[in-house]
Amino acid sequence: MQHILLALVTISVIWYAWINFKKLGRILAVDAGLTPEERQKQQMKYIMRIVACLLSLAILPFLFTVLTSL
């Protein structure tokens, strides 16, 4: 049961990172009216979300191990 829960959480985190990665690639096409500063802020927002997803993927096995051993 714990492996299924870990798999579902992992899949959802990967899906969220993928959505942000696609949005990052489409910034120039979708938001053509933004100034360079606004575009850079938007890019950094998506990049930080992707980095947070990667960090959470690295931490998830440890957290599940600690939480399930209690």
Biopython code that builds the backbone (N, CA, C, O; Angstrom):
import numpy as np
from Bio.PDB.StructureBuilder import StructureBuilder

atoms = [
    (1, "MET", "N", (0.822, -1.195, 0.000)),
    (1, "MET", "CA", (0.000, 0.000, 0.000)),
    (1, "MET", "C", (0.864, 1.256, 0.000)),
    (1, "MET", "O", (0.541, 2.246, -0.656)),
    (2, "GLN", "N", (1.955, 1.203, 0.738)),
    (2, "GLN", "CA", (2.823, 2.377, 0.819)),
    (2, "GLN", "C", (3.493, 2.656, -0.514)),
    (2, "GLN", "O", (3.711, 3.814, -0.872)),
    (3, "HIS", "N", (3.822, 1.596, -1.255)),
    (3, "HIS", "CA", (4.458, 1.787, -2.556)),
    (3, "HIS", "C", (3.494, 2.424, -3.547)),
    (3, "HIS", "O", (3.893, 3.233, -4.384)),
    (4, "ILE", "N", (2.236, 2.056, -3.448)),
    (4, "ILE", "CA", (1.236, 2.643, -4.333)),
    (4, "ILE", "C", (1.070, 4.122, -4.020)),
    (4, "ILE", "O", (0.994, 4.942, -4.934)),
    (5, "LEU", "N", (1.015, 4.468, -2.760)),
    (5, "LEU", "CA", (0.900, 5.867, -2.366)),
    (5, "LEU", "C", (2.127, 6.669, -2.814)),
    (5, "LEU", "O", (1.990, 7.785, -3.315)),
    (6, "LEU", "N", (3.309, 6.108, -2.637)),
    (6, "LEU", "CA", (4.532, 6.773, -3.082)),
    (6, "LEU", "C", (4.527, 6.951, -4.588)),
    (6, "LEU", "O", (4.944, 7.994, -5.089)),
    (7, "ALA", "N", (4.061, 5.950, -5.314)),
    (7, "ALA", "CA", (3.999, 6.045, -6.774)),
    (7, "ALA", "C", (3.024, 7.132, -7.219)),
    (7, "ALA", "O", (3.318, 7.888, -8.144)),
    (8, "LEU", "N", (1.878, 7.213, -6.571)),
    (8, "LEU", "CA", (0.900, 8.243, -6.930)),
    (8, "LEU", "C", (1.429, 9.651, -6.639)),
    (8, "LEU", "O", (1.243, 10.564, -7.443)),
    (9, "VAL", "N", (2.079, 9.821, -5.505)),
    (9, "VAL", "CA", (2.650, 11.126, -5.169)),
    (9, "VAL", "C", (3.766, 11.484, -6.154)),
    (9, "VAL", "O", (3.868, 12.627, -6.597)),
    (10, "THR", "N", (4.594, 10.503, -6.489)),
    (10, "THR", "CA", (5.691, 10.746, -7.426)),
    (10, "THR", "C", (5.165, 11.120, -8.803)),
    (10, "THR", "O", (5.671, 12.049, -9.433)),
    (11, "ILE", "N", (4.161, 10.406, -9.265)),
    (11, "ILE", "CA", (3.578, 10.707, -10.572)),
    (11, "ILE", "C", (2.980, 12.104, -10.589)),
    (11, "ILE", "O", (3.122, 12.823, -11.578)),
    (12, "SER", "N", (2.319, 12.496, -9.520)),
    (12, "SER", "CA", (1.720, 13.834, -9.489)),
    (12, "SER", "C", (2.782, 14.928, -9.463)),
    (12, "SER", "O", (2.599, 15.975, -10.083)),
    (13, "VAL", "N", (3.876, 14.707, -8.765)),
    (13, "VAL", "CA", (4.959, 15.693, -8.735)),
    (13, "VAL", "C", (5.601, 15.806, -10.103)),
    (13, "VAL", "O", (5.898, 16.912, -10.555)),
    (14, "ILE", "N", (5.822, 14.679, -10.773)),
    (14, "ILE", "CA", (6.403, 14.698, -12.116)),
    (14, "ILE", "C", (5.455, 15.388, -13.094)),
    (14, "ILE", "O", (5.904, 16.147, -13.953)),
    (15, "TRP", "N", (4.172, 15.138, -12.978)),
    (15, "TRP", "CA", (3.183, 15.772, -13.852)),
    (15, "TRP", "C", (3.198, 17.293, -13.667)),
    (15, "TRP", "O", (3.152, 18.036, -14.647)),
    (16, "TYR", "N", (3.262, 17.751, -12.428)),
    (16, "TYR", "CA", (3.307, 19.189, -12.149)),
    (16, "TYR", "C", (4.580, 19.819, -12.715)),
    (16, "TYR", "O", (4.539, 20.920, -13.263)),
    (17, "ALA", "N", (5.703, 19.126, -12.582)),
    (17, "ALA", "CA", (6.958, 19.637, -13.142)),
    (17, "ALA", "C", (6.876, 19.694, -14.659)),
    (17, "ALA", "O", (7.363, 20.648, -15.267)),
    (18, "TRP", "N", (6.269, 18.693, -15.278)),
    (18, "TRP", "CA", (6.150, 18.662, -16.732)),
    (18, "TRP", "C", (5.264, 19.800, -17.240)),
    (18, "TRP", "O", (5.574, 20.421, -18.257)),
    (19, "ILE", "N", (4.178, 20.072, -16.545)),
    (19, "ILE", "CA", (3.302, 21.181, -16.929)),
    (19, "ILE", "C", (4.069, 22.505, -16.866)),
    (19, "ILE", "O", (3.953, 23.330, -17.773)),
    (20, "ASN", "N", (4.844, 22.711, -15.813)),
    (20, "ASN", "CA", (5.627, 23.938, -15.693)),
    (20, "ASN", "C", (6.725, 24.000, -16.742)),
    (20, "ASN", "O", (7.046, 25.082, -17.233)),
    (21, "PHE", "N", (7.307, 22.859, -17.094)),
    (21, "PHE", "CA", (8.335, 22.828, -18.126)),
    (21, "PHE", "C", (7.749, 23.215, -19.477)),
    (21, "PHE", "O", (8.391, 23.930, -20.247)),
    (22, "LYS", "N", (6.537, 22.751, -19.774)),
    (22, "LYS", "CA", (5.881, 23.124, -21.025)),
    (22, "LYS", "C", (5.541, 24.617, -21.032)),
    (22, "LYS", "O", (5.707, 25.288, -22.050)),
    (23, "LYS", "N", (5.068, 25.132, -19.903)),
    (23, "LYS", "CA", (4.755, 26.559, -19.819)),
    (23, "LYS", "C", (6.012, 27.407, -19.993)),
    (23, "LYS", "O", (5.957, 28.475, -20.603)),
    (24, "LEU", "N", (7.133, 26.944, -19.468)),
    (24, "LEU", "CA", (8.406, 27.647, -19.602)),
    (24, "LEU", "C", (8.807, 27.733, -21.067)),
    (24, "LEU", "O", (9.307, 28.766, -21.512)),
    (25, "GLY", "N", (8.596, 26.671, -21.814)),
    (25, "GLY", "CA", (8.958, 26.661, -23.229)),
    (25, "GLY", "C", (8.045, 27.502, -24.090)),
    (25, "GLY", "O", (8.435, 27.902, -25.187)),
    (26, "ARG", "N", (6.843, 27.782, -23.628)),
    (26, "ARG", "CA", (5.874, 28.533, -24.430)),
    (26, "ARG", "C", (5.744, 29.997, -24.022)),
    (26, "ARG", "O", (4.831, 30.681, -24.483)),
    (27, "ILE", "N", (6.623, 30.482, -23.183)),
    (27, "ILE", "CA", (6.487, 31.864, -22.699)),
    (27, "ILE", "C", (6.560, 32.869, -23.847)),
    (27, "ILE", "O", (5.743, 33.788, -23.905)),
    (28, "LEU", "N", (7.500, 32.718, -24.744)),
    (28, "LEU", "CA", (7.649, 33.674, -25.836)),
    (28, "LEU", "C", (6.452, 33.652, -26.771)),
    (28, "LEU", "O", (6.042, 34.707, -27.255)),
    (29, "ALA", "N", (5.885, 32.505, -27.036)),
    (29, "ALA", "CA", (4.759, 32.404, -27.956)),
    (29, "ALA", "C", (3.460, 32.905, -27.323)),
    (29, "ALA", "O", (2.662, 33.569, -27.985)),
    (30, "VAL", "N", (3.250, 32.593, -26.064)),
    (30, "VAL", "CA", (1.986, 32.929, -25.406)),
    (30, "VAL", "C", (1.984, 34.367, -24.890)),
    (30, "VAL", "O", (1.003, 35.090, -25.069)),
    (31, "ASP", "N", (3.064, 34.780, -24.258)),
    (31, "ASP", "CA", (3.130, 36.095, -23.623)),
    (31, "ASP", "C", (4.049, 37.029, -24.409)),
    (31, "ASP", "O", (5.054, 37.509, -23.885)),
    (32, "ALA", "N", (3.697, 37.281, -25.662)),
    (32, "ALA", "CA", (4.543, 38.119, -26.521)),
    (32, "ALA", "C", (4.520, 39.584, -26.076)),
    (32, "ALA", "O", (5.447, 40.330, -26.394)),
    (33, "GLY", "N", (3.503, 40.007, -25.361)),
    (33, "GLY", "CA", (3.378, 41.394, -24.959)),
    (33, "GLY", "C", (4.128, 41.750, -23.684)),
    (33, "GLY", "O", (4.062, 42.898, -23.242)),
    (34, "LEU", "N", (4.829, 40.816, -23.088)),
    (34, "LEU", "CA", (5.540, 41.093, -21.841)),
    (34, "LEU", "C", (6.845, 41.829, -22.109)),
    (34, "LEU", "O", (7.480, 41.661, -23.150)),
    (35, "THR", "N", (7.218, 42.642, -21.146)),
    (35, "THR", "CA", (8.527, 43.277, -21.211)),
    (35, "THR", "C", (9.581, 42.226, -20.856)),
    (35, "THR", "O", (9.248, 41.191, -20.278)),
    (36, "PRO", "N", (10.843, 42.479, -21.194)),
    (36, "PRO", "CA", (11.887, 41.494, -20.855)),
    (36, "PRO", "C", (11.974, 41.199, -19.359)),
    (36, "PRO", "O", (12.245, 40.062, -18.972)),
    (37, "GLU", "N", (11.749, 42.204, -18.514)),
    (37, "GLU", "CA", (11.800, 41.975, -17.073)),
    (37, "GLU", "C", (10.653, 41.072, -16.607)),
    (37, "GLU", "O", (10.851, 40.166, -15.798)),
    (38, "GLU", "N", (9.452, 41.337, -17.132)),
    (38, "GLU", "CA", (8.303, 40.514, -16.767)),
    (38, "GLU", "C", (8.480, 39.085, -17.270)),
    (38, "GLU", "O", (8.118, 38.129, -16.583)),
    (39, "ARG", "N", (9.039, 38.944, -18.473)),
    (39, "ARG", "CA", (9.276, 37.618, -19.032)),
    (39, "ARG", "C", (10.296, 36.862, -18.177)),
    (39, "ARG", "O", (10.148, 35.662, -17.944)),
    (40, "GLN", "N", (11.328, 37.566, -17.715)),
    (40, "GLN", "CA", (12.337, 36.933, -16.881)),
    (40, "GLN", "C", (11.739, 36.504, -15.538)),
    (40, "GLN", "O", (12.066, 35.431, -15.031)),
    (41, "LYS", "N", (10.871, 37.330, -14.964)),
    (41, "LYS", "CA", (10.202, 36.956, -13.717)),
    (41, "LYS", "C", (9.328, 35.721, -13.912)),
    (41, "LYS", "O", (9.287, 34.833, -13.060)),
    (42, "GLN", "N", (8.626, 35.677, -15.053)),
    (42, "GLN", "CA", (7.787, 34.524, -15.350)),
    (42, "GLN", "C", (8.638, 33.267, -15.517)),
    (42, "GLN", "O", (8.269, 32.198, -15.029)),
    (43, "GLN", "N", (9.768, 33.390, -16.202)),
    (43, "GLN", "CA", (10.670, 32.255, -16.390)),
    (43, "GLN", "C", (11.215, 31.767, -15.053)),
    (43, "GLN", "O", (11.280, 30.561, -14.813)),
    (44, "MET", "N", (11.600, 32.678, -14.196)),
    (44, "MET", "CA", (12.141, 32.293, -12.894)),
    (44, "MET", "C", (11.079, 31.606, -12.038)),
    (44, "MET", "O", (11.389, 30.689, -11.276)),
    (45, "LYS", "N", (9.836, 32.045, -12.162)),
    (45, "LYS", "CA", (8.754, 31.412, -11.415)),
    (45, "LYS", "C", (8.612, 29.943, -11.832)),
    (45, "LYS", "O", (8.500, 29.059, -10.984)),
    (46, "TYR", "N", (8.617, 29.697, -13.133)),
    (46, "TYR", "CA", (8.497, 28.325, -13.617)),
    (46, "TYR", "C", (9.734, 27.501, -13.270)),
    (46, "TYR", "O", (9.613, 26.331, -12.905)),
    (47, "ILE", "N", (10.909, 28.088, -13.379)),
    (47, "ILE", "CA", (12.143, 27.372, -13.059)),
    (47, "ILE", "C", (12.178, 26.991, -11.586)),
    (47, "ILE", "O", (12.578, 25.878, -11.246)),
    (48, "MET", "N", (11.771, 27.889, -10.718)),
    (48, "MET", "CA", (11.787, 27.580, -9.287)),
    (48, "MET", "C", (10.767, 26.495, -8.947)),
    (48, "MET", "O", (11.003, 25.693, -8.044)),
    (49, "ARG", "N", (9.646, 26.459, -9.652)),
    (49, "ARG", "CA", (8.679, 25.379, -9.437)),
    (49, "ARG", "C", (9.271, 24.040, -9.856)),
    (49, "ARG", "O", (9.084, 23.031, -9.176)),
    (50, "ILE", "N", (9.990, 24.034, -10.984)),
    (50, "ILE", "CA", (10.609, 22.798, -11.462)),
    (50, "ILE", "C", (11.685, 22.335, -10.485)),
    (50, "ILE", "O", (11.779, 21.143, -10.190)),
    (51, "VAL", "N", (12.494, 23.258, -9.983)),
    (51, "VAL", "CA", (13.534, 22.912, -9.012)),
    (51, "VAL", "C", (12.899, 22.377, -7.728)),
    (51, "VAL", "O", (13.407, 21.423, -7.139)),
    (52, "ALA", "N", (11.807, 22.975, -7.298)),
    (52, "ALA", "CA", (11.120, 22.490, -6.101)),
    (52, "ALA", "C", (10.592, 21.074, -6.322)),
    (52, "ALA", "O", (10.637, 20.245, -5.413)),
    (53, "CYS", "N", (10.100, 20.799, -7.513)),
    (53, "CYS", "CA", (9.638, 19.445, -7.818)),
    (53, "CYS", "C", (10.793, 18.452, -7.780)),
    (53, "CYS", "O", (10.648, 17.351, -7.247)),
    (54, "LEU", "N", (11.933, 18.830, -8.337)),
    (54, "LEU", "CA", (13.088, 17.933, -8.333)),
    (54, "LEU", "C", (13.584, 17.676, -6.909)),
    (54, "LEU", "O", (13.948, 16.553, -6.560)),
    (55, "LEU", "N", (13.594, 18.720, -6.103)),
    (55, "LEU", "CA", (14.005, 18.536, -4.706)),
    (55, "LEU", "C", (13.024, 17.650, -3.942)),
    (55, "LEU", "O", (13.428, 16.811, -3.137)),
    (56, "SER", "N", (11.751, 17.843, -4.198)),
    (56, "SER", "CA", (10.768, 17.005, -3.508)),
    (56, "SER", "C", (10.870, 15.548, -3.967)),
    (56, "SER", "O", (10.643, 14.635, -3.173)),
    (57, "LEU", "N", (11.206, 15.324, -5.232)),
    (57, "LEU", "CA", (11.407, 13.953, -5.697)),
    (57, "LEU", "C", (12.609, 13.308, -5.021)),
    (57, "LEU", "O", (12.610, 12.103, -4.768)),
    (58, "ALA", "N", (13.628, 14.104, -4.729)),
    (58, "ALA", "CA", (14.803, 13.568, -4.043)),
    (58, "ALA", "C", (14.497, 13.262, -2.581)),
    (58, "ALA", "O", (15.091, 12.348, -2.008)),
    (59, "ILE", "N", (13.591, 14.001, -1.976)),
    (59, "ILE", "CA", (13.289, 13.848, -0.558)),
    (59, "ILE", "C", (12.186, 12.813, -0.303)),
    (59, "ILE", "O", (12.121, 12.238, 0.784)),
    (60, "LEU", "N", (11.329, 12.576, -1.283)),
    (60, "LEU", "CA", (10.171, 11.702, -1.078)),
    (60, "LEU", "C", (10.504, 10.313, -0.550)),
    (60, "LEU", "O", (9.850, 9.880, 0.399)),
    (61, "PRO", "N", (11.468, 9.589, -1.093)),
    (61, "PRO", "CA", (11.732, 8.246, -0.531)),
    (61, "PRO", "C", (12.156, 8.291, 0.932)),
    (61, "PRO", "O", (11.750, 7.439, 1.723)),
    (62, "PHE", "N", (12.959, 9.267, 1.290)),
    (62, "PHE", "CA", (13.375, 9.403, 2.687)),
    (62, "PHE", "C", (12.179, 9.704, 3.584)),
    (62, "PHE", "O", (12.036, 9.101, 4.648)),
    (63, "LEU", "N", (11.327, 10.624, 3.168)),
    (63, "LEU", "CA", (10.154, 10.963, 3.974)),
    (63, "LEU", "C", (9.224, 9.766, 4.152)),
    (63, "LEU", "O", (8.735, 9.517, 5.254)),
    (64, "PHE", "N", (8.980, 9.030, 3.075)),
    (64, "PHE", "CA", (8.107, 7.876, 3.200)),
    (64, "PHE", "C", (8.713, 6.801, 4.081)),
    (64, "PHE", "O", (7.994, 6.114, 4.805)),
    (65, "THR", "N", (10.041, 6.646, 4.027)),
    (65, "THR", "CA", (10.698, 5.674, 4.894)),
    (65, "THR", "C", (10.543, 6.068, 6.351)),
    (65, "THR", "O", (10.237, 5.228, 7.198)),
    (66, "VAL", "N", (10.752, 7.332, 6.642)),
    (66, "VAL", "CA", (10.644, 7.811, 8.033)),
    (66, "VAL", "C", (9.200, 7.745, 8.511)),
    (66, "VAL", "O", (8.941, 7.303, 9.630)),
    (67, "LEU", "N", (8.258, 8.176, 7.680)),
    (67, "LEU", "CA", (6.866, 8.199, 8.105)),
    (67, "LEU", "C", (6.271, 6.811, 8.263)),
    (67, "LEU", "O", (5.433, 6.603, 9.141)),
    (68, "THR", "N", (6.677, 5.864, 7.447)),
    (68, "THR", "CA", (6.092, 4.528, 7.541)),
    (68, "THR", "C", (6.751, 3.672, 8.617)),
    (68, "THR", "O", (6.192, 2.656, 9.028)),
    (69, "SER", "N", (7.926, 4.071, 9.073)),
    (69, "SER", "CA", (8.590, 3.286, 10.120)),
    (69, "SER", "C", (8.127, 3.679, 11.517)),
    (69, "SER", "O", (8.506, 3.029, 12.491)),
    (70, "LEU", "N", (7.331, 4.708, 11.636)),
    (70, "LEU", "CA", (6.838, 5.144, 12.951)),
    (70, "LEU", "C", (5.815, 4.223, 13.508)),
    (70, "LEU", "O", (5.307, 4.456, 14.605)),
]
sb = StructureBuilder()
sb.init_structure("model")
sb.init_model(0)
sb.init_chain("A")
sb.init_seg("    ")
for serial, (resi, resn, name, xyz) in enumerate(atoms, 1):
    if name == "N":
        sb.init_residue(resn, " ", resi, " ")
    sb.init_atom(name, np.array(xyz, "f"), 0.0, 1.0, " ", f" {name:<3s}", serial, name[0])
structure = sb.get_structure()
